[in-house]
Amino acid sequence: MDIGKAFSYVVSDKDWVKKVVIGGILGIIPIANLIVMGYGLRVLKNVAQDDPQPLPEWDDWGGDFVKGLIVTLASLIYSSPAIVLSAIFALIGVVAGFAGNAPGEAQGVFAVLMVCFTWLMMLWGLAVGLWMPAAMVNYTDKWSFGAMFAFEKIWTLISDNIGNYVTVLAVMVLAGIAAIFGIIGCVIGVLFTQFYAQLVSMHALGQFAREAGRPTVV
C-alpha cells in the first residue's frame, strides 16, 4: 500500500480546491453531510478500480445522499446494542436516584452494574469501529444494503488481508488526528480538514479493496 499517496493524491486533481471546498461546506451541514459520505464511498471505489484521478465530480448528489444514508443506517443498526445498553444504563441511573435511601449493598450493586454497562458499551463501540470500514468496502462492491451485513464475507475480507487492514486503520487514525489539529488551528480547518481526513481514509480503504481484489463492479 502507498500510504503517502493516500495523503497527497487530493492535490493532484486539477479541480481539487473546488472539490474540497464543496465537500468541506457540505460536511458541516446536517443531512447534507450524508452526501459527503456517499462521495467518499465513490472515492473508495475509484481507487479500488485504479482510476488515475479518483476524486469524482460533484455530479451525483442524490446518489451520494442515498449511499451515505445507507451506511449511516447500517452503522445505527450495528450500534443498536450499545444504544439499548445506554437506555438500560439511564434507567439504572434513575432507579439508583430513587433508591438513594436503599441499603449500601443495593447501592453497591447499582454502581457495579453501571460500570459493567459502561465497559460493554465501550467495547461494542470499538468493535463496530473496527468492523465498519470493511463493511463499507463490501458495500461498494455492488452498492447493496445487504452487503453491509454479509458477516462471513466481511470477516473473510478482514482476516485474509489482516496486515493491510491494520495499516488502513492506522492511516484513518492518523488522518483523524491531523483533522483535529486543523480544527484547533483555525476556523477554516473546521470546514476542510475533516473532509480531507475522510478523503485520505477512503483512498486508503480503496487501496485495501484493490489489493484484496474488491470491488470490481461499476
Disulfide bonds with the S-S distance in Angstrom:
none
